[in-house]
Amino acid sequence: MEQELRFDGQTVVITGAGGGLGKAYALFFGSRGANVVVNDLGSTSKGEGHSTKAADVVVDDIKKAGGNAVANYDSVEFGDKIIETAIKAFGSVHVLINNAGILRDISFKNMKDTDWDLVQLVHLKGAYKTTKAAWPVFRKQKFGRIINTASAAGLYGSFGQANYSAAKLGLVGFTETLSKEGAKYGIFANVIAPMAASRMTQTVLPEDLLGMLKPEWVVPLVAYLTHKNTVETGGIYEAGAGFVSKLHWERSHGALFKTDESFTPASILARWNEIVDFESNPPQYPTGPNDFMGLLESARELPSNKQGDVPVDVKGKVVIVTGSGAGLGRAYALLFAKFGAKLVINDVGDPNGTVNEINKLYGEGTAVPDRHSVEDGDAVVKTAVDAFGTVHVVINNAGILRDKSFAGMTDAQWDQVIAVHLRGTYKITKAAWPYFLKQTFGRVVNTTSTSGIYGNFGQANYATAKCAIIGFTKTIALEGKKYNILANAIAPNAGTNMTRSILPEEIVQAFKPDYVAPLTVLLSSDMAPVTGEIFETGSGWIGNTRWQRTGGVGFPVDRPLTAEALQENWAKATDFNDGRATHPKTTQESMGAILENMSNKSSSTSSSSTADKTGPDFPFSYDTRDLILYNIGIGAKSSELKYVFEGADDFTVLPTYGVIPYLGASGSFDFSELVPNFNPMMLLHGEQYLEIKSWPLPTSGGKLVSKARLIEVLDKGKAACVVTGTETKDSETGKQVFYNESTVFLRGSGGFGGPSKGKDRGAATATNSPPKRAPDFVAEVKTSEDQAAVYRLSGDYNPLHIDPEFAAVGKFPKPILHGLCTFGISGKQIYDKFGMFKNIKVRFAGHVFPGETLKVEMWKVDGGKKIIFQTKVIERNSIAISSAAVELLSDTSKL
């Protein structure tokens, strides 16, 4: 057991500490030796009213328990007064927890400016003001710990919370920048997205759920991150109901285009699948922008771009482009005009240059000027309506820079950047929204930045605003989707008047805004393929950015969680490389792991209490004879020499052979120790996932070793579901060869109180629903009466497949074919037709009797990269394999 984490002699300032999470934090730190400043304005969850009672009660509780605490009643917008209270009472401040918050939830169409402004004031300006006041103290003592409070609503968007979502994701960009600026001074900043019961969540969560979401479940995470021995910084975490995980940004490899006249919206659409593909090429896990100079050099060497079969235009669309007097905005406007749009050229400087340029090229009246500030969004939209009758597209591009180290930043510099970037984006979009709703069409392209996504030194204001814009975008995308209003965010890399202040002139000239404009036009068209997404772009390159979240750790909810227990499990909680990482896109997906952990009790089986169980190493050897025998066992004929004759030039084993070496290791666990009422006669093989990690397999023979681990045990009511994962390696080289995931159903073994829903593990758990059209290819295979007798010689000796008496106990009229034999037969048909695949996943939906005829129906999807299939028994018109797919591999050298 780790030593107790103590905070003796340190001063901890907690905003919004009169109740909920803040109170739980305050009581904890008071109990661990800290001097606590309990700040609370005493207002309602909507930010109304004022009272000293909430803070006073908490201070009294801490003092009664022997701790030290003082109250502060200031609003967080006067953060300097809160920090002043700490200095006067205790001489310093060491930990700052920005927890205060309010909700003003309302649909975007009904949101008022006061709803927007008050939420930004409390969450963003409040966090800025308290942190700004504490920063010089932290720097002087070369120590500081900061916790900012985000939310799932910010990370993923949330209907009716456009204001809150923006503020909460803004705090992520703020935190990432603080971590970069503070590191050399020993100032570490992290941001958490807690799910806990509070006055705020009482308005949006059901009562039974609130009872399980005690604030105390979040306290250990904050305690660990703020301890003097913890060096974590810049991290993003989710926590609630005993579950803790970490998030970071994941960027697709993307697509690179020739930067010439052929770089058009249609050329991007033709390669869209490459842009959003995170599987074919390894994604990036960056902390800043891509290598745009290298990308530009590579783009220039490419052939001209193919245009595809689908034209893209914006004919007749009325488009507002803010900040379009020069730079990116001008490039956007020119391309929109080229593709048939009418333009409002908004710029507080001089919009007329761009207007005249467009009208000269495309006819008088194509573009009109507007010089209003984006904060006066109503006036900007009125210009569009007066000139063209409506507005279809809003490009929120206007921006300013007020770069300064956080230590030197002034309130005016903060306020100006937030006003133009964030409030301006809100105001323009809000003014256009009624027109979008009325015509059931709207497109919004908002401008974020890699500084917002990843944080950037000297840009705390800008990073906050730009990350907040992503949260705003995600929420309006959710609210607008059913009205055909699509919203996306782009992080452009281009040389503009703004970037001219921070980049050398030759770089500014090289990074042309023209290389960003085609994506903006595509996302604004009828053919816009997505909504609610983030794209980084520049130099002819486009990539998609999303969250990756660790599998995390779930602690039993029937006993208290301590900071020390989390410390012991920290490596697992923050491990992105253990095969459990997911990519949540919605608050519902995010909440899944938290809700699942609510049934995790120390006295019952659950995914968290079993996930560390591993089996022993299981050695396996094979020779040429074994490979031929397997091929014959899944239907290879004597005429197929490459499968049955070792002397054939192309002799090989079929890739589904990967399920054979793991068989012994998969039996490493005693199911009777995992679930109640286990009966081996009631076991059914439910699903199988095989990933081929190295290919081809040496056909002369080899030695392998497999090791299984328990992934999860699920309670399905009347049955249990056990999932194991097995890694098979080459014994001599240690190179991974196969990975298997096996799901078995244990009938009659449910009802033990464990989680009912498993985690999303990508291809291993994909549902793979067949398209609603005729299959692209169908193969029929007549199995042999002796098929099971032959197949079992490859190692699966379960008597269910050979002994009639044993089959009768399982309530089958005669022995059934091995599920993995049907799996192999199906895989062979796909391999013979489409070639090598990198993985295959199936669900065993029904049994097959040896001698029956199988029909394998196959559909090409994802541009032919994936084959969804199902296997039917013709004689009984039943499905044997469903929810099945392979991901094809065109280049086997990649394995």
N, C-alpha and C positions, 0 to 999 in steps of 0.2 A: 504494500500500500504506500502511495506517495505521501510525503509530509504535507500537512495541512497548509493550504495557501493562505498566507496572512498579509494584512495591509497595515500593520502597526506603524503609526506615525505618519501615514500618508493621508492626504486630504482628497476626498472624492466629492465632486459636484455632480448632482443628478437633477436634471430639469424634469418638470412634470412628475415629481416624486410623491405627490399626495395620495396616489392610489395606483392600482394596477401594477404594471411592470415597474414603474419608478419606485413605488413603495417597496416592492419585493427586493429591488436592488439596494435601496437604502437600508432596510433591515439586515440584509446579508452583510453589507460592508461594515455596518455598525457592529455586527457580531464578530467580525474578523479584525477588529482593532483600528479601523479607519476613523478619521474625523469626517463626518458627513454633512454636506450642505444640502438640505432638503428644499429644493425650489418648487413652488407650485403657486400659480396665480389664483387658484381656487375657482376657475371658470367651469362652465359646462363643457361637454364634449364638442359643442359647436363653437366654443370660444367666447361664450357670453357670460357676463357676471364676474364677480370677484369676491374672494373670501380667504381669510387667513387660516381657517379651521383645518383644512386638509393637511397642510404642511405641519401645523402645530401638533396634530395627533401623531404623526409619524415621528417627529422629533421626541415627543414624550415617550413613545414606545421604545425608541433607541436608548434614551437615557435610563428608563426603568430597567432595561436589560444590562445596564452598566456601560453603555457606549457614550460617545461624544457626538453631538449633532447640534446644528443651528438651522433655523428656518430662514427662507428668503421668499418674498411674495411678488417679486418683479416679473413682468412679462419678459419672455426670452428676447424680444426685440431690444431690450435694454440689458443685453448680456454682460456688459461691462459692470453693471451694478451687482449682478449675481456673483461674478468672480471677485469683485471688491469685497463682498460679504465673506468669501472664503479667506481672502488675504487678512482681513481685519480679525477674523475669529481664530484662524489657525496658522497664519504666516505664509501660506503657500497653497498651491493646488497641484495635484499630481495626476489625477484621473478626472476626465470630463465625460459624462454620459449624456448626450443630447437625445433625450427621450420625449420631451414635451411635444404634444401634437393635438390637432383637432380634426374633425371631419365636417365637411359640408357637402354631403353626397347628393347629387342630383344629375339627371341625364344631361348630356352636353347641350341639347337643344334648349333646355330650360335654365341652364346655368347663368347666373348673373355675375357681373364683374366683382361684386363684393365676395361672392363665394370663391372665386378664383384668387383674389388678392389676399384674403385673410389666411387661406391655407398656405400660400407661398410665404407670407409674412412669418407665420409661426414656424413652419417646417424649415424653409430655406434661410430666410434672413435671421431667424432665431438661432439656428445652428451656426451660421456664419458669425454672428455677434458674440456668442459665448466663446466660440473657438478663437476668434480674433483677440478677445480679451485675455484668454489663457495662454496664447501662443508665446508672448515674450517671457512669461514666467517659465514655461516649459523650456524654451531655448536657453535661458540663463542657467537653469539647473541641469540642463542636458538630460532631461527626463520628462516624458509626458505620455499619457495613454488616452486615446480618444475613441469613443464608441458613438457612431452615428446610427440612426434608426431608419431603415428603409422598410419595405413591405412587399409582400407578394404582388400587391396591386401595382407597385412600381415596376417590379421585375418583369411582369407578364401582361400588365394592363388589367383593368377591372371596370366593368360596365357601371356607369353612373359615378365614376371617380376620376374624371379627366384631370381635375385640379390636384387631387391627392396622388394619383399615379405619377404626374409630372414631378411634384415635389419630392416624392420618395425615391424615384430613380435619380433625380438631381443630386441627392445626397450620396449616391454611389460615385458619381463623377467627382464630387467634392472630396470624398474620402480618398479616392485613388490619387488625387493630386496632393492632398495633405501628406499621404504616406511617402510620396516621392520627395517632397520638400523637407519633411521632418526627419527622415531616416538618419541623416548625419548628426542630428542633435539628440538622438535617442527618443524622438517623438514618434510613436507608432499609432497609426489610425486604422481602424477596421469598421466595417458596416454590417449590421445584422438585419435580417428580415424575420422578425419574430411572429409567431402565431400564438397569441395568448389572450385570455379573457381580460377585458378592461372596460372602462366606461365607453370607449370608442367602439370596440368590437361588439358590445352588447346590442348595438343598433343594426348589425349586419349578420350576426351568426345566431343559429338556434340555441335555445337554452341548454339542451342536453349536450351539445357540442362544447359549449362554454365551460361546462362542469369538468370536462377532461383537459381543457387548455389552461391549466394553472400557470400564472406568471412564474412560479418557482421553477418550472421546467426550462426557462430561458436563462435564469440567473447564472448557472454554472458556466455557460458559454461566455457571458460578459465577465465573470470573475476570472476565468482563465486568460482571456484576451487582454485584460488590464493588469495582470500581475507583473511585477518587476522582472521576473525571470522569463517571461514570454516574449519572443522576438517576432511573432507574427505581425505583419503589417500589410495594408492594402488588400486585405481579404474580404470576401463577401460570403456571408453565412446565412443559412436558414435554420430555424429551430422552433420546436414546439412539441408538446406531448411526449417528451422523452427522445425525440429524434433530432439529430444534429448533422448538418451536411455543409459542404462548401461549394461555391460556384465560381466559375471563371468564364471568360469569353472564349468561344471557339470560332475560328474563321475558316471558311472553305478555301480549298486550293483555287477555286474560281476559274474564270476563263479569260484569256488574253486575246485581244483583237488587233489587227493591223490598223494603225492610226492614219488612215487616209479617208478618201471620200466614201469608201465601201463600209466604213464603220457607222452603221445606221441602226435605228431602233429595230428594224426587221432582222438584221444580222444578229443582234443580241437575242431576240426571241427565238431564233433558229437554234441557238446554243444554250437555251435557258437551263436545261437539265444539268449542264456542266457547272453553271454558276452556283446552283443550290445543292450540288453533289458533295457530300462530306465523306463518301465511302471509297470512291475509285482512286483518289489520291489522298495522301495523309493531310488532314486539316492542320491548321496552325493554332498555337495557343499564345498569342502575342501580348505584349505590353505596350505596343505602339503601332505606328503605321507600317504598311508593307514597304518593300524596297522598290519605291516607285521609279527611281532612276534606272535600276537594273531592268525593271519591267518595261520601261519605255524603250530601252535599247533592244530588248528582245522583240517587242511589238513591231519595231521598224523592220525587222528581218522577216516577218511573216508574209505569206501571200495575201492577196486581197480577200476580204471576208465574203463568204457566201450569204445570200440574202434570204434563203429559205422560201417556203411556199406561202407564207401568211403575210400579207402586206400590213403595214402599220401606218396610220395617219391620224391626224387630229382635225380633220376638215370640219369647219363650222364651230369648233369649240372656242369658247371665250376663256382666255387664260390670263390670270394675274401673276406676274413675276415680280416679287419685291426685290429691291436692291438691284435693278436691272439696267442701271445707267452705264455699267461697265462690268468687266470681269465675268464671273460665272453667270450672273443674271443676264447679261447681254448675250452670251453664247446660247443660253437656253432660249431666249426670246427669238433670236435669229433662226434657230432650228425649228421652233414651234411655227413661226411664220412660213418657213419653207414647206412645212407639212400641212399648211392650210388653216392655221389657227388665227383668231383675232386676239390682239394683245393689249393688255394694260401694262405699260412700262412705269413701274413705281420706283422712284428714287428721290430721297430728300435733297440730293445734290442737283444733278441735271439729267432728267430723263430724255430730253429732246434729241440728244445725239443718237441714241438707239432708236427712238421713234422715227426720226428722219431717215435713218439708214434702212429701216424695215419698209417704210412707205415708199421709198425710192425703188426698192427691189420688188415689192409685192403689191404695190398699188396704194394710193392715198386712202386713209381710213382703216388700213389693216391694223395699225397700232395707235394708241392714244397715250398721252403722258399723265402721270399723277405724281404730285410732290408731297403728299401727306406722309407723316410719320406712320410706321406700321402700328404704333400704339393707337392710332386713330383708324382702326380697321374698318369701321363702318363707312368712313369717308372714302377709303380706297375701293371698297366693294361698290359703293355708290357710283364711283367713276365708271366702273365696268357696266353696271346696270343702265346708267344714263346713256352710255355710248352704244352698248350692244344688246341690252335687254335682259341679260342674265350673266351668270358666271358658272363655268363648268370645272375649271381647274385652278387650284391655288398652288403656287410654288413659293414656299416661304424660304427665301434666300437671303434677305437683308441681314446684315450683321456688322458689328464693330468689334475692335479689340481694345482692351485696356489692360495689357499684360503687366504684371508686377508680382514680385515674390509675395507670398502671403503675409510676411512680416511687414512689408511696405505698402500693402494694398489699402486704399482708402474706402470708406463707405460709398463715396460717390462713384468710384470705379466699379465697385460691386453692383450698385444699383443700376448704373447705366447699361451694363452688359446684360443683366437679367431683364431689364425693361425691353431692350431692343430684340434680343434673341427669343426669350421665352414668352414674355407678355405679348410681344408683337406677333409671334406665331399663333398664340391663343386668339388674339383679337381679330386677325385677318380670317382665320378659320371659322371663328364664331360668327362673323358677319356673313360669310359665304354659306354657312350651314343651312339656313332656311331655303335657299335657292336649290341647294343640292337635294334636300328632302322633297321639295315640290316636284322636281323634274326626275326624281329617282336616278340621279347620276351625279357623281362628284368624284374628283381625284385630288388628293392632297399629297404633295411631296415636301416633306420637311427636311431641313438641313441640320444634321448633327455633325460630329467631327470625331476623329480618332482621339482628340484631346478629351472629348466627353466620354468616349467609350472606355479609354484606358487611363485617363488622367494625364496631366502634363505640367511640368514645373513652370511656375510663374503664371498659371492660367486657372487659378481656383474658381474665379468668377465665370470664365468662359466654359470650363469643363463642367461646372454645375449646370449652367444653362443648356449646354448641348446634350448632356445626358438626360436632363429633365425633358427635353424635346422628344427623346425616344419613348419615355414613359407616357407622355401625352399622345404620341402617335399610336402606340399599342392600344390605348383605350378608345380613341376615336375610331380606330379600325374595327374594334369589336362592336361599337355602337352603330357604325355606319354600314356594316356589311350587308344587312338585309335590305338596305335602301340603295344598293349598288354604289355606295360611297367607299372608295378604297383609299387607304392612307399608308404610306411607307416613308422610311427615313433613309437618307443617303449621307454618307460621310465622304465628301469629295476631296480629292487632292489636286489642287490646281493653283497656278500662279495668278494672283489677283492683287488689287491694291491693298487688301487686307494682309495677305501673306507677304507682300513686298517689304513690310516692316520687320519681318523676321527671317526671310530667306534671301540668299544672294540673287542678284538680278538675273544671272544666267540660268539659274534654276527656275526662277519665276517665268522666264521666257520659254523654257523647255516644257513645263507642265501646263500645257494649254487647256483652258476651260472647255475647248471644243471636244476634248477627250472624255468629258463627263456628260455633256449634253444629251447624247443619244439615249442613255439609260433614263434620264429624267423624262424625255418625251415618251418612251415606252411605258413607263409607270403611270403616265397621265392619259393614256389612250384607252380605247375600248378593249384592247388586247392585253391590258395590264394583267400579268399572270398571278399576282399575289397581293395580299394586304397584311399590314402589321409587321412587316419585315424590315431588317436593317441591311444595307448594302454599303460596302466600302468600295470606292472606285477612283480611278485616275490612271493616266498613262495607257489607256486602252484596256485596263484590267478591271474586272468586276468580281467581287467576292461577297458571299453571304455570311453574316455574323449572327451567332446564336449563343444561348447559354449551354454550358455543360455543367452538370452537378454530380458530385460524388454519390456513391451508394449510401454514404453516411453510416451512422451508428444509431440504432434504436435501443434505448435502455428500458428495462421493465418499468411499467407504470404503477406497479403496486408497491414500490418502495421509493424513497426520495432519491433524487439524482444529485450527486455532489460534484463540485468542481474537480475534485481529485479523481473521481471515476472518469470524468471526461478527459482529464489530462492523460490518464493511462491508455485511453482509447483514441487519442488525438490522431495518431498516424493513420488509423483506419478511417476515421471520420473524414479525413482530408485527402484520401488516396484516390486520384483520378485514374489510376492505371491498374486497378485490380479486377477489371471486367464488369464492374457494377455501375459505372457511370451512366447517367441518363441525360436527356435533353428536354426538360420540361418547357412547354410553350404557353401554358395557361395556368391560372391559379388552381384550377381543378387538378391538373397533372401534378403541380407542386404539392398540393395538399394530400395527394394519394399516400405518400410515404408517412406523413404525419398521422393521417387517419388510421392507416394500417397499424401503426405502432400503438394505437390506443388499446389494442387487444393483446399487447405484449406484456405478459405477466411472468414473474419469476417462477411461478409454479406451473406454468404451461409451456407447451412447445410454441415457438415462433421463429420467424426468419432471423431475428437478431440474436436469439439465444442459441441458434444452431449454426449460424453462418461460419463460425470459426472451426467447425468440425471437419477434419480431413482424414482420409484413409491412408493406409500404408502404401508404399511403392509396390506396384504390381508389374513384375517383369513379363515380357512377352517376346517370343521369337517366332519367326516364320521363314519358310523357304519357298522355292518356286512351286512346289507341289501344292502348298497351302493356297497360293494365289489362284492357281488354276481351279482348285476345288471350290473356292469361293465364287469365281466367275460362273462355273457350271451351276452352283447352288442358286444363283439368281437368274438363270435362264440362258447362259451362253450356249451356243450350238457348236457342234463339231466343225461346221463350215466357217465359223468365225475364228480363224487361226490366231488373230492377235490376242484373243482371250484364252485360248486352250492349248496353244503350241509355243513352248518356250523358245523354239528356234526361229519364230517369226520376227522379222526386222522390227515390227512395231508392237511386239509383245508387251502387254501391260495388264495391270489389275484395274478393275473398275474403281472409281474414287470412293464409292460407298463402302469399300473395304475398311474405311476409317472407323466404322462402328465395331469391328471385330476386336482389335487390341484392347479396347477399353472395357470389355465385358467383365473381366475378372475384377477390375478396380471398382466398377460400378456397384458391385455387391459388397463393398467394404462396410456398409452401415447396417446395424441391426434395427430393422424397422420397429420392432417391438419396444425399443427404447425411445423411439421418436413419437409414436402414436399409441392410443389405447386400442385394445381389441384387435391387434394385428392377426390376420389369417392369410398365409401365403396363397391359399386357394382363391382369395378374393382380390389378388393383385392384377391390375391391368396396366399395360404399357400405354401411356396416354400420348406423349409427344416425344419427338426426337429431333435434335438439332446437331448437325455435323459441320464443322468448319475445317477445310483442308488448309493447313498452314504451310506445308512443304510438299512439292510435287516436281517430278514423278517419284513414286516410291521405288527404291531399288528392287528389281525383280529377282535378283540372285539370292535374296534373303537378307535378314537383318535382325537386330535386337532392339526392342523398344521397352520403355518403362512408362507406366501410367499411374497417375495419382488423382484420386477423386476428392472433391470437397462438397459439403452439403451447402446448397444455395438457399433453399427455403423449404419450410413445411407449412402447408396451407390447410385450413379447416374449411371444407366445402359442405359442412352440415352433416350429411350421412356418410360422407367419405372424406379421406385425407388425400392430400396431393403432396408428393415429395419430389423435389427437384435437385438433381445432383449435376455437378460439372466436372468433367474429367479431362485433364491435360495429358497428352501422350507425347513423349519425347524420344529422340534417338538416344540410346543408352550411352553411346560413345561420344557423340558430339554435344549432347544436351540440347540440340536444336528441336524446337517444337514441330511436331509433324501433324497431329490432329487435335481438335478440341471437340468434345461431345457434351451436350446437355440432354439429360434424360428426365422425363417427367412420368411418374407412375401414379396411378390412382389406387388407393387402398380402400375398397368398399367396406363399409361398416366400421371405419376407424375415425370418423369425424366427431364433432361435438366437444372438442377439448378446449375451445375458447381461443384458438389461435387466429391469426389474420386470414382473411378469406381471399384477398386479391394479391397476386404476385406483382413483382416489379417489372417495369418495361426494360427489356434487355436487347432492344433493337431487333435484328433479324431473327434472333432466337425465340422471340415471343410475338413476332408479327402475325397479324390475323390472316393476311393473304386471301382476301375475298376474290373469287374469280370475276372477271368482267362480265357484264350482262350482254354477252354476244357469243356467237359460235366460237368454239376453240380454233386456234390457228393450226393446230396439228393434233391428230389422234392416233394412238398406237394401241393395238390389241395384242395381248399375249395370253396364250393358253398355258396355264401352269400344269405341271406333271402331277400325277397321283403320288409320285415319290418325291415331290419337291421338298417337303419338310424333312424327310429322311436324309436327303442329301445335304440340305442347308445346315442341319444341326451339326454336321461334322466340322463346320467351321468354328464351333465352340459354344453354341447356345444349346445346352443339353436339357432344357426345361422339358419334363415329361408331358406337359400339356400338349406338345406338338407331335407326340409319337404314341403315347399310351392312352387307349380309349377309356380305361377306368379313371385315369387322372382327369381326362377331359370331361367326363361325366360329372365329377365333383365340381368342376368349374361351370357346370350346367350347359355344356356343349354336347351335341349328339355324337361328335367324333372329333379326333384331334384337329386342331386348326393350324394354319400356316403361321410361321413366325411373323410378327409385325415387321421386323427388320428385313425379312426376306421380301415382303411386299415392297418395303422401302427400297431395297436394292434393285428389284425388278423395275420399279418406276424410275429410279435414278438412271438405270441403264438405258431406258428409252430416251430420256432427255439427253444423256451423254452422247448416244448414237446420233441423235438429230441435231443437237446444237453445240456439242463440244464440251470442253472442260468447264466446271463450275467451282466457285470458291467456297460455297456453303450450300446446304440443303436443310430445309426444315419441314417436318410433316406433323400432322395430328392423326393418330390412329382412330378412325371413326367407326370402324366395323371390322368383323373378322372375315377371313378368307379360308375356305376349305381347299386343300390340295386337289388339283384337277379342274378348278373353276377358271373362267376366262376373265382377265383383267383388261379394262379399258382405261388408258391413261390419256386424259384430256389436258391440253397445254395451251396457255395463252401468253403471248409476248407482251410485256408491259415495260414502262420506263425506257422507251426507246430501244427495246430489244435487249436491255441489259439484265432483265429479270424475267424468269418464266414462272408464272403461277400455274399450278396443276392440281388435279384431283384424280383419284383412281377409283374406278367403280368395278363391282362384280356384275358382269352381264347377266348371268343366270338368275340372280336374285334381285337385280336392279337396285342394288344397295351400294352405298359409298364405303369404301375401305380406308381411303386416305383423303383428308380434307385439309383446308388451311395450309396448303403446301406451296413451297416455292424454292427455286434455286436462283442464286445470283451468278450470272455467267462471268467467265474470265476469258478474255480474248487472247491475253498474253500470259502463258503459263510461266514465263520467266519471273513473273512477279511473286510466285509462291516460293 
